Amino acid sequence: MIRASEGFAMQVCARALLNFFCMAAISFLVSPALAQHGGTGSHPAPPPNPPAPILRPMDSNFDRNHVELDSTGKPMRPNSVDDRCLLPPLNGTREPVVDVKTMQVSGSAKKEYGAACDAIKDRKFDRAADHLHKAVQAEPQYSAAWVTLGQLLVAQQKVPEGREACWHAVDAMANYLAGYLCLADISGREQKWDEMLKFSSRAIDLDPANDAVAYGLNASANLNLRKLPEAEKSALKAIEIDKTHNDPRIYFLLAQIYEAKRDPESEAAQLRQYLKFASDPNDAAMVKAYLAELEKRAGR
């Protein structure tokens, strides 16, 4: 039987493609005993007659910023710094060094990539994929094109092909940050938490001071591996880096970490932080309703 809290997490993700925030919520809500005691071995039995779980709101599109092929929302914005058009959650990523190989890409490959970016902005995803295939055919070392193609294939439910494309990106350039983030994100979708941790840790090594996305992915991987102190540390680092609150959903992830730690006061504090920066009224209403129930349970 699915508990109310499990159903909430599934509904949060139901109308969007799963990303690391959703996977963290679902995995830990499905196994709260593991979350509390930190491991996969034997654990103490739950106390008798535990309080009923808080009934969380069931209607949400919390992850609306993640790419949806049938979305009518705002188009993806291109990366103005290096002309990449990566999809969420990678669209906030900046490479720590100049990609020399990308600078040397042929004009025809760059033209195809630019056309793909335009097609993505117009939400013409099949056309974008065609242009990206042409770009990497013209320039097999075009790491940025491989990553965008990989993300787009995953968004089209072609996960193995998407993973292969992102591997091409890191094969072409071993220190390509976005390639490792793409592989970490895909690993999270497939619930391959050890791989997600490995790839996100590699991304952190490449840019330990500036990339909030890497720390967010790392936090989710650690959460699902029952490494709660490490998960909390990475989530807090992501928040520290993201000074403009580009993606306030990291507060939701941190709230899930505190839920796993059975710390409702800290969980509520992070949900309040999310509400400060939430831009979608439906998402905000969902979190606000749950927060009210959480506070009611605490006797506030």
C-alpha positions in Angstrom: 0.0 0.0 0.0 1.2 3.5 -0.8 1.2 5.8 2.2 0.0 9.3 1.9 3.5 10.8 1.9 4.6 8.4 -0.8 1.6 9.3 -2.9 2.5 13.0 -2.5 6.0 12.5 -3.8 4.7 10.5 -6.8 2.1 13.2 -7.6 4.8 15.8 -7.3 6.7 14.1 -10.1 3.7 12.7 -12.1 3.3 15.4 -14.6 7.0 16.1 -15.2 10.1 14.1 -16.1 11.8 12.8 -13.0 14.9 14.5 -11.8 17.0 14.3 -8.7 14.6 16.2 -6.5 11.7 13.9 -7.3 13.8 10.8 -7.0 15.0 11.9 -3.6 11.5 12.5 -2.4 10.1 9.2 -3.6 13.0 6.9 -2.6 13.1 8.1 1.0 9.4 8.3 1.5 9.1 4.7 0.4 11.5 3.5 3.0 11.4 5.8 6.1 12.9 3.3 8.4 16.0 3.1 6.3 16.1 6.9 6.1 16.0 7.1 9.9 18.7 4.6 10.7 21.0 5.1 7.7 21.7 1.8 6.0 20.2 -1.2 4.4 20.8 -3.9 7.1 18.4 -4.8 10.0 16.8 -1.9 11.9 14.7 -1.5 15.0 11.0 -2.0 14.5 8.9 1.2 14.3 7.2 2.2 17.5 3.7 0.9 18.2 0.8 3.0 17.0 2.9 5.6 15.2 1.0 8.9 14.3 -0.7 8.9 11.0 1.4 10.5 8.2 0.5 14.0 7.3 -1.8 14.1 4.3 0.1 16.2 1.8 -1.6 17.9 -1.1 -1.9 15.7 -4.1 -2.1 18.0 -7.1 1.1 19.7 -8.2 3.4 20.2 -11.1 6.3 21.0 -8.8 9.0 20.2 -11.4 7.6 22.4 -14.1 11.0 23.9 -14.8 12.2 20.5 -16.1 11.8 20.0 -19.8 8.4 18.6 -20.9 7.9 17.8 -24.5 4.2 18.7 -24.5 4.7 21.9 -22.4 3.2 25.2 -23.4 5.3 27.1 -20.9 8.1 29.5 -21.5 10.9 28.3 -23.9 14.3 27.3 -22.6 16.7 30.1 -22.4 20.1 29.6 -24.0 23.4 29.9 -22.1 24.5 33.4 -23.2 28.0 32.9 -21.8 29.1 30.1 -24.1 26.2 29.7 -26.5 25.1 26.3 -25.2 21.5 25.5 -24.9 21.5 22.9 -22.2 18.2 21.7 -20.7 17.3 21.8 -17.0 18.8 21.1 -14.6 22.1 21.7 -16.5 21.0 25.1 -18.0 22.4 27.0 -15.0 25.9 25.4 -15.4 29.0 27.3 -16.5 32.2 25.6 -17.5 35.1 26.5 -15.3 37.5 26.7 -18.2 37.2 27.6 -21.9 36.3 24.6 -24.0 39.1 24.9 -26.6 37.7 22.0 -28.6 34.3 23.8 -28.8 36.1 27.0 -30.0 37.6 25.0 -32.8 34.3 23.4 -33.9 33.6 23.8 -37.6 31.2 26.4 -38.8 28.8 23.8 -40.2 28.6 22.1 -36.9 28.1 25.3 -35.0 25.4 26.3 -37.5 23.5 23.0 -36.9 23.9 23.5 -33.1 22.5 27.0 -33.3 19.6 25.7 -35.3 18.9 23.1 -32.7 18.9 25.7 -29.9 16.4 27.8 -31.9 14.2 24.7 -32.3 14.4 24.0 -28.6 13.3 27.5 -27.8 10.4 27.0 -30.2 9.7 23.6 -28.5 10.2 21.8 -31.8 12.1 18.9 -30.2 12.2 16.5 -33.1 13.6 19.1 -35.3 16.2 20.0 -32.6 17.3 16.4 -32.4 17.8 16.2 -36.2 20.0 19.3 -36.1 22.0 17.9 -33.1 22.6 14.6 -34.9 23.9 16.6 -37.9 26.1 18.7 -35.6 27.9 15.7 -34.0 28.2 14.0 -37.3 30.0 17.0 -38.7 32.1 17.4 -35.5 32.3 14.2 -33.4 34.3 16.0 -30.7 31.6 18.6 -30.1 31.0 18.0 -26.4 28.3 20.6 -25.9 26.2 19.2 -28.8 26.5 15.7 -27.4 25.2 16.8 -24.0 22.3 18.7 -25.4 21.5 15.7 -27.6 21.8 13.4 -24.7 19.4 15.5 -22.6 16.9 15.8 -25.4 16.9 12.0 -26.1 16.3 11.4 -22.4 13.4 13.9 -22.5 12.0 11.8 -25.4 12.2 8.7 -23.2 15.2 7.4 -25.1 17.4 7.0 -21.9 20.0 4.5 -23.2 20.6 6.6 -26.3 20.8 9.7 -24.1 23.4 8.1 -21.8 25.5 7.1 -24.8 25.4 10.7 -26.1 26.6 12.0 -22.8 29.4 9.5 -22.7 30.5 10.7 -26.1 30.8 14.2 -24.5 33.2 13.1 -21.8 35.1 10.8 -24.3 35.6 13.9 -26.5 36.8 16.0 -23.5 37.7 14.2 -20.3 37.2 17.4 -18.1 33.9 18.4 -19.6 31.8 19.4 -16.6 28.4 19.3 -18.3 29.1 15.7 -19.5 29.5 14.4 -16.0 26.4 16.3 -14.8 24.4 14.8 -17.7 25.5 11.3 -16.7 24.8 12.0 -13.0 21.3 13.2 -13.9 20.6 10.2 -16.0 21.9 7.9 -13.3 19.5 9.5 -10.8 16.5 8.9 -13.2 17.5 5.2 -13.3 18.0 5.1 -9.5 21.6 4.1 -9.9 22.7 6.1 -6.9 26.3 4.9 -6.7 26.9 6.0 -10.3 25.1 9.3 -9.6 27.4 9.9 -6.7 30.5 9.1 -8.8 29.6 11.4 -11.6 28.4 14.3 -9.4 31.6 14.0 -7.3 33.7 14.2 -10.5 31.8 17.3 -11.5 32.4 18.8 -8.1 36.1 18.0 -8.4 36.2 19.9 -11.7 34.5 23.0 -10.2 34.3 22.8 -6.5 33.4 26.5 -5.9 30.8 27.5 -8.5 28.5 24.8 -9.6 25.3 24.4 -7.6 23.9 21.8 -9.9 26.7 19.4 -9.1 26.1 19.7 -5.4 22.4 19.3 -5.8 22.9 16.0 -7.7 25.5 14.9 -5.2 23.1 15.7 -2.3 20.4 13.6 -3.9 22.7 10.7 -4.5 23.9 10.7 -0.9 20.3 11.0 0.4 19.3 7.9 -1.5 22.5 6.1 -0.3 21.4 6.8 3.3 24.4 9.1 3.8 22.5 11.9 5.4 25.3 14.1 6.8 27.0 14.1 3.3 23.6 14.9 1.7 23.0 17.8 4.0 26.5 19.2 3.4 26.1 19.1 -0.3 22.6 20.6 -0.3 23.8 23.5 1.9 26.7 24.0 -0.4 24.4 24.2 -3.4 22.3 26.8 -1.6 25.5 28.8 -0.7 26.5 28.9 -4.4 23.1 29.7 -5.8 23.0 33.2 -4.4 20.4 34.4 -6.9 18.1 31.4 -6.0 18.0 30.3 -9.6 16.5 27.0 -8.6 14.7 27.2 -5.2 13.8 23.5 -5.4 17.1 22.8 -3.7 15.3 23.9 -0.5 12.7 21.2 -1.2 15.5 18.6 -1.5 17.0 19.8 1.8 13.6 19.6 3.4 13.4 15.9 2.3 16.8 15.4 3.9 15.6 16.7 7.2 12.4 14.6 6.9 14.7 11.6 6.5 16.6 12.7 9.7 13.3 13.1 11.5 13.9 16.8 12.1 10.5 18.4 11.3 11.6 21.8 12.6 14.4 22.1 10.1 12.2 20.5 7.4 9.6 23.3 7.9 12.3 25.9 7.9 13.5 24.8 4.4 10.0 24.7 3.1 9.6 28.3 4.3 12.7 29.2 2.4 11.3 27.6 -0.7 8.2 29.7 -0.4 10.2 32.8 -0.3 11.6 32.2 -3.8 8.9 30.0 -5.5 7.7 31.5 -8.7 4.9 29.1 -9.6 1.6 29.6 -7.6 0.5 26.0 -7.8 3.8 24.7 -6.5 3.8 27.3 -3.7 0.2 26.4 -2.8 1.2 22.7 -2.5 4.1 23.4 -0.3 2.2 26.0 1.8 -0.6 23.5 2.5 1.9 20.8 3.5 3.8 23.2 5.7 0.6 24.2 7.5 -0.1 20.5 8.3 3.5 20.1 9.4 3.3 23.0 11.8 -0.1 21.9 13.0 1.4 18.5 13.9 4.1 20.3 15.8 1.5 22.2 17.8 2.2 25.7 16.4 
